[in-house]
Each structure stands twice: as C-alpha cells, then as structure tokens.
Amino acid sequence: MSIEPQAPKPPFKPQPQEAPGKSSSMEPQPDYGEESYRGSGRLTDKKAVITGGDSGIGRAVALAFAREGADVLIAYLSAAEDEDAHETRRLVEAAGRRCLTFRGDLTEAQNCRNLILKAVEGFGRIDILVNNAAHQSTFGSIEEISDEEWDRTFATNVTAMFRLTKAALPHMQSGGSIINTSSVNLDAPSPSLPAYAATKAAIQNFTGGLAQILAERGIRANAVAPGPVWTPLIPATMPKEKVEHFGEQVPMKRPAQPRELAPVYVMLASDEASYVSGATIAVTGGKPII
C-alpha cells in the first residue's frame, strides 16, 4: 500500500523572487512527483510538446508523460529559467525518454513556429500539445495595469496558444490531444488578477470551439482549470502577504502541489480519453467551477 506524500499547508515564509521565478529558491520545494509518480505505459511512444515545461505544472506534466512512455519537448521563456529547464530534462531522460528544449518568448509569432518546427524535426510528429505557459501580475487597481502589461498577458496566455495550435495541427493525426491550461479564475476571477483571469476565460472558450472544429479530424481539445498551485510563479508575482496565506481560500485550505495536476493531463492525453473533448477539468481543492 502506497502512502501519498503530505502536502504543505500555509502559512508560508516570505520568499520574494524576480519573475518568472526559480523552483530551487522556493520553500517548501514544490513536489513534482519525483518520488511518487508511477507510470503504466499509458502514453507509450507518444510525442508531446509542453510550453512552460521548465517548472511548475509543466515540469510535473513532463515528468509524468515521460514515465508513461512519451518523448517530450519543453519550452520556456529565457536564460533565467535554464537551471529549471535542465532539471526537467534530467527527470525526463532519467525515465528513459527523449527531451528536447526550446528557449524563447512565445509572444513572438516566429518563435511559436520555430518551436513546433523543432518538435517535428526531432520527433517526426506531434501527438500531444500542452499549452501551459502563462504570464501574470498582481495589481491593486485597474489604473495600475499598463497597456503593455495587458497586451503581454493576452499575447502570452491566449495568442501564443492560438499560434502554437495552428502550427501544430498539420503535424497531428487522428487520436491527437490538445490540452490548454485555464484556471479557476475563468469562473471566479480574482480582483487582483484581472488581466490573467480574463485570459483564462478566453482559453476555456477557445478550447470549447476548438473541440467542435477538430472533432471530424479525430483530434481532441480540452482544458484543465487549476486552483491555487505551489509554483515559482507565486512568490515571483504575488505580494508576500498573499504568498503567506496562499491556498487558504479553497475548502482544502492549501495549494495543490504540481504532482497533483499531472494525472489529469495524462488522462486527457491518453487514448483512454477518446470521447473526452470540449471538457474543462477542475483541479481546485474543492472550489467548484459552475
């Protein structure tokens, strides 16, 4: 009988970081499933692209995919995340799978195309696309949000998703799976995250339309809507008082660890979910999405 590792609960220590944040600087360290995730061949020989794959939810998904038998390309933003990306690659390769990396700002259209090109050149095809990279900042009022900040949030969270999906589709066959990371904010927007929350609603809406468009091609599209998750983005983008109490707002009174998201992505990526498309799966610690 296996015993699940105990997930930490707030309060958490103040730990400000520069965005986008580093996993190694967090206390407690996020649990990516290194010791707990056991694969069972559910994604054998599939080829996956995961944006924001250096840390947070993306690293946990990359690890789980690899242990389920998939080769993975992880994309990340900048040299500041090289250390985290290298660790994710180590975990994937330790599982006996290939791991390609792509560093670049996905708000630039050519980088989106180059990312997909690298995956296709390396793997020959794409079976799974996980649009997970995200940008967020916390604000006290609408007046604090610059036009540039608003545009960057939508460019990262929504426009890049569209461009990557469009570029990947010619290289996906029937049975392919697109998984977009939305958020509990799609339904219950945080007043301190208006730009981010608006993008997460857009992601769910886009996913629902995409599922209908792609059904006749045998390609599925779904969204995952996490609640609070203990990732580097939290101390890097939130004030210390919010970090201290992060996760207390949901019924379970704690944030998820990244490992707790990964099984949902595995299910949606697998052939077992062959009739699941257009869905939004909530992983929210008891907070409902209506």
Secondary structure, 3 states (H helix, E strand, C coil): CCCCCCCCCCCCCCCCCCCCCCHHHCCCCCCCCCCCCCCCCCCCCCEEEEECCCCHHHHHHHHHHHHCCCEEEEEECCHHHHHHHHHHHHHHHHCCCCEEEEECCCCCHHHHHHHHHHHHHHHCCCCEEEECCCCCCCCCCHHHCCHHHHHHHHHHHHHHHHHHHHHHHHHCCCCCEEEEECCHHHCCCCCCCHHHHHHHHHHHHHHHHHHHHHHHHCCEEEEEEECCECCCHHHHHCCHHHHHCCCCCCCCCCCECHHHCHHHHHHHHCHHHCCCCCCEEEECCCCCCC
